[in-house]
Amino acid sequence: MSPEGNPEYLLSAAAVRERCGIVLAAAKRGETRHFRLHLDRLGEAVERVVAVTRRRYPDLDVPFHSRWRHFSPDLAIVSVLLDAGSGPGWRYREAETGLVIARSEGLAVASLRAMQKGLFSADPGNPWRADAAALAAMTPDRLGDAFQHGPDNPLLGLDGRAALLRRLGEVAARAPELFGEPGRLGRLYDHWLPRRGELPAPDILRFVLRAFGPIWPGRLSLNGVPLGDCGRHSAAPGDGLVPFHKLSQWLVYSLIEPLAEAGFNVTDIDGLTGLAEYRNGGLFIDCGIIEPRDTSLLQQRLDPFSEPVVEWRALTLALLDRLVVRVRERLGKSATDFPLAKVLEGGSWVAGREIAAERRPDGSAPLLIASDGTLF
């Protein structure tokens, strides 16, 4: 598959790994504009991930990095798409338990309770579903109420999140061959059923990127095909495009377990990549492996598709592949026994969160990203 001018290439996990590897190679040569690379410091990140993994999973029986343990496939999709950063001030108070939960865990619980109350269903008698009609009618007020958004508890990017769900509903309504009629997200199970014997994870990603491509706002396109989570970097050849597909890959990781429990043989899970988000990326900056050439970059509010952010994310993804090898060696595990998805869960994102809390009182990421609620 020729990469230049080919959207199919860019809508693949292989392209994510290859293009991010090109940026890493440029950084190793000292040719990147925004960050220096200190691979001699990778050992600290490895030791942090190993320590966190052993603490959280003493028997090293680590599940795959996934949004859910008990969510239905419908909920997995909407919950993942709502899982961009909540902002440092937002909390969710669960009425059933009284727990106050922040960040990704809070978003997960909020989406679970929203589905329980039928927020995403067009059938009042059947709340546990996500229907195209209900999603297409989503408003910021309805979503904000479900997520306890308010002046004293602001959820970052509320309008963007609601718009994303509306576009998701519109996409599902326009594709009955994928989502049935009337459209429902859970019908993707039926679409994949003929491939139950062997369904490669990169194929699930390719499907997700094509099926859900139109929901992403204001993003790059190539030959009329939306490219989703894809930016540009001067080190990349030709068109300069560098794909990441963070939320889409997070969605695929989160669908692997329910599909496996339903009898699917999901293969080539390591064909997916790491996730280019602020916890994994923050781990590498806070450990000094990725160092800004100009420290003022750490005080700027950065556009998520600006070249500094694209560079940071590309280096993060490429470094995760190197981190994984060394973490496995320290744990005495093979690639088969301990795929990337387990290292992420074990894990790199928790280590990133913990070092962020050590470095900054609010535990925020080292880079400030002007997110609209649909990317990170």
Secondary structure as UniProt FT lines:
FT   TURN            4..5
FT   HELIX           7..10
FT   HELIX           13..28
FT   TURN            29..30
FT   STRAND          35..37
FT   HELIX           39..41
FT   HELIX           42..56
FT   TURN            58..59
FT   HELIX           73..81
FT   TURN            88..89
FT   STRAND          91..93
FT   TURN            95..97
FT   STRAND          100..102
FT   HELIX           103..116
FT   TURN            117..120
FT   TURN            124..125
FT   HELIX           132..136
FT   HELIX           140..146
FT   TURN            147..148
FT   TURN            151..152
FT   TURN            156..157
FT   HELIX           158..174
FT   HELIX           176..179
FT   TURN            180..183
FT   HELIX           185..187
FT   HELIX           188..192
FT   HELIX           193..195
FT   TURN            196..197
FT   STRAND          199..200
FT   HELIX           201..212
FT   HELIX           213..215
FT   TURN            217..218
FT   STRAND          221..222
FT   TURN            223..224
FT   STRAND          225..226
FT   STRAND          230..232
FT   TURN            234..235
FT   TURN            238..239
FT   STRAND          241..243
FT   HELIX           246..261
FT   TURN            262..263
FT   STRAND          266..267
FT   HELIX           269..271
FT   HELIX           278..286
FT   TURN            287..288
FT   STRAND          290..292
FT   HELIX           295..299
FT   STRAND          301..302
FT   TURN            304..305
FT   HELIX           307..331
FT   TURN            335..337
FT   HELIX           340..343
FT   HELIX           344..348
FT   HELIX           349..359
FT   TURN            361..362
FT   STRAND          368..369
//
